Amino acid sequence: MNAEIYENVWDALADTEKEAANRKARSALLYEIRRAVQRWGIPQEEAAKRLGLTRPRTTDLLRGKLAKFSLDALVNIAASATRPRSAA
């Protein structure tokens, strides 16, 4: 039995190079968004409002449920996560 060696897990799991690239991009964005939200140190309900998401959707995001988020959705969420907060 010959074992294949992959550069990363997404190369091993994806059927095509395009699919692997999409998963790599999504996982990198998801990771950075999660880190930003954790640095905020705020309740999940407030984080959801800041990100423009529902609480259940925010829960999925913070639990790293990659399959529930498209690349477009993560780009939009990342934009919300990095947008400066307005003074209230």
C-alpha positions in Angstrom: 0.0 0.0 0.0 1.4 3.4 -1.0 0.5 6.2 1.2 -0.1 9.6 -0.4 1.4 12.6 1.3 -0.4 15.9 1.0 0.7 19.4 1.8 -2.4 20.0 3.9 -5.6 18.4 4.9 -7.7 20.2 2.3 -5.6 18.7 -0.5 -6.3 15.3 0.9 -10.1 15.8 1.3 -11.0 17.7 -1.8 -11.7 16.1 -5.1 -10.2 18.9 -7.2 -7.5 21.6 -6.8 -10.2 24.3 -7.1 -12.2 22.8 -4.2 -9.1 22.5 -2.1 -8.2 26.1 -2.8 -11.8 27.2 -1.8 -11.6 25.2 1.4 -8.2 26.7 2.3 -9.4 30.2 1.7 -12.6 29.6 3.7 -10.8 28.0 6.6 -8.2 30.8 6.8 -11.0 33.4 6.8 -13.0 31.6 9.4 -10.0 31.2 11.6 -9.2 34.9 11.5 -12.8 35.9 12.1 -13.0 33.7 15.1 -9.8 35.1 16.5 -11.1 38.7 16.1 -14.4 37.8 17.8 -12.5 36.2 20.7 -10.3 39.2 21.1 -13.4 41.4 21.5 -14.2 39.6 24.7 -17.9 40.3 24.4 -21.0 38.1 24.7 -22.0 36.1 21.7 -25.3 38.1 21.3 -23.3 41.3 20.9 -20.8 39.7 18.6 -23.7 38.5 16.4 -25.0 42.1 16.2 -21.6 43.4 15.3 -21.2 40.8 12.6 -24.7 41.2 11.2 -25.5 37.6 12.0 -28.1 35.8 14.0 -27.0 34.2 17.2 -27.3 30.6 15.8 -25.2 31.6 12.8 -22.6 33.2 15.1 -22.5 30.0 17.1 -21.8 28.0 13.9 -19.1 30.5 13.0 -17.4 30.3 16.4 -17.6 26.5 16.5 -15.8 26.4 13.2 -18.5 24.8 11.1 -16.8 25.6 7.8 -19.4 23.7 5.7 -22.1 26.2 6.7 -20.3 29.2 5.2 -19.5 30.1 1.6 -16.4 32.0 0.7 -18.6 35.0 -0.2 -20.4 34.9 3.2 -17.1 34.7 5.0 -15.7 37.7 3.1 -18.7 39.7 4.1 -18.5 38.6 7.7 -14.7 39.5 7.7 -15.6 42.9 6.4 -18.0 43.4 9.3 -15.4 42.0 11.8 -12.7 44.5 10.7 -15.0 47.5 10.3 -14.2 50.1 13.0 -17.0 50.5 15.6 -18.8 53.7 15.6 -18.7 55.6 18.9 -22.1 55.2 20.6 
